[in-house]
Structure formats: C-alpha cells, structure tokens
C-alpha cells in the first residue's frame, strides 16, 4: 500500500516536525510504501488573504530536514514549470494539483526530472480524460507506445482521485473512476480532499472529515494502489484545509482497517 500523509501546508518547522514524528510508524511498516506530504506553497487558495506557506526556498529546506532526520520519502506540489527541477532535488514525487492536471508545460517539466509524477484528476474531468495527462509524461520520458498500468508504473506516473464537481460547493466520488483510471496508471485515492466543500462565495473551502473513513473504506474495497490523507494534530487550528483533515490518531486507527479490507477483497 502506498500511503501519502502529512499536513496540507508547511505551517512552521515545529508543526511539520511534530506531525512527521507521529507518522514514523507508517514508514517503519514493511507493508507500506510511505511518503510524507506537505506543500511549500498553496498557490490555489480561494482568497488572496489566505495562508499559502513559507515559499519554495524555506519550504524545501524544511522538507529536506524531514527527509534527513526521519528517512522519509517526500511528496510536494509544484504549480509552475520552473519549480520542477529545484523541487525534484528534494521531493521523490512531484504532485500536479488537480486544477493544473492538463497544463502541458508543467507536466513536461515534471517528467524531465527523475522524480515520480503524481497527477491529481481535475474535479472537472472524466476519469478517461486523464489518460492524456499520463501520455504527456510518458512521451516526455521516451515512451511512445500504448498506455497501460504496467507502463505507467515502470515510468513512475500515478493518478489521484479527489472527487468530481457536484454543483456549487460540493464534490462527489464516482467509484467507477478508480478501475477506469487503473487501466492506464496506478491510482491513489485522496480521501481527505474528496470530502472538501469548495468555496462558493465564501473566502475559504469547507469540508466534512467525518466522511473520510467511509470513502476510504469504499475505495479500498473497489481496489486502489494507495491512499492520500492530510493529517494534523489539531485540524481545527490548521492554516489550510482543516475541515477535511483527519486527526493523527484517527489516521492511525483507519490504516489497519483499510489493510484488512484490501486483503479480504483480493
């Protein structure tokens, strides 16, 4: 099981290290391929007043410290093509945000690095359409043939499901998207962003984290390659995406349940 977990954004060095320390048990689990996630910049916040993070230089410095101290692999977002190379020097996985999943220049520059590329499915796209985003990475990495799960796995391209726009201010998860996208790439299920309630007139997005375990268990039964959870010691005080985050203890209780469902579904 791939497990991507961490805070939404690098709030401070102390907070990042406090959360990272709590996640050590997952990195030590030989049945889990663990990646620590935090964004150095949240460039797609609703309001210009919203906290975005410390920026690339300071954020990467903190993530590098996490990598060295805990031995974690790192996943973080990039929003602009010029960020791909410097971020890849720290991050094992470059994540393409959902709103940018069709940005050709961004995908191409990410593909030129040695890092894995995790492309989040746009809330506005059909799952079948994500094959084209995968092709952009594969072609840049020198593969010209037919796209398949095995080929994408070989070339380190993942897709992440994070819900689909359902009217204003809401998302819905169509579980059919998981086997559809899994035909041409390994699929991660982002259970926390899938319960987000995107801003529809207010200055920030809401969410309902109580539904996270239900959606994660459903995805595990359908079949996925891994899970993405934003987590925090106190989601109510988080500077970004607090309403859809899991508390650290909730995450620790949920992972064994997902592993059991995955095992029984095989």
C-alpha positions, 0 to 999 in steps of 0.5 A: 500500500502506498500511503501519502500523509502529512499536513496540507501546508508547511505551517512552521518547522515545529508543526511539520516536525511534530506531525512527521514524528507521529507518522514514523510508524507508517514508514517503519511498516514493511507493508507500506510504501510511505511518503510524507506530504506537505506543500511549500506553497498553496498557490490555489487558495480561494482568497488572496488573504489566505495562508499559502506557506513559507515559499519554495526556498524555506519550504524545501529546506524544511522538507529536506530536514524531514527527509534527513532526520526521519528517512522519509520519502517526500511528496510536494506540489509544484504549480509552475514549470520552473519549480520542477527541477529545484523541487525534484532535488528534494521531493521523490514525487512531484504532485500536479494539483488537480486544477493544473492536471492538463497544463502541458508545460508543467507536466513536461517539466515534471517528467524531465526530472527523475522524480515520480509524477503524481497527477491529481484528476481535475474535479472537472474531468472524466476519469478517461480524460486523464489518460492524456495527462499520463501520455504527456509524461510518458512521451516526455520520458521516451515512451511512445507506445500504448498506455497501460498500468504496467507502463505507467508504473515502470515510468513512475506516473500515478493518478489521484482521485479527489472527487468530481464537481457536484454543483456549487460547493460540493464534490462527489466520488464516482467509484467507477473512476478508480478501475477506469483510471487503473487501466492506464496508471496506478491510482491513489485515492485522496480521501481527505480532499474528496470530502472538501466543500469548495468555496462558493462565495465564501473566502475559504473551502469547507469540508466534512472529515467525518466522511473520510473513513467511509470513502476510504473504506469504499475505495479500498474495497473497489481496489486502489494502489494507495491512499492520500490523507492530510493529517494534523494534530489539531485540524481545527487550528490548521492554516489550510484545509482543516475541515477535511483533515483527519486527526493523527490518531484517527489516521492511525486507527483507519490504516489497519482497517483499510489493510484488512479490507484490501486483503479480504477483497483480493 
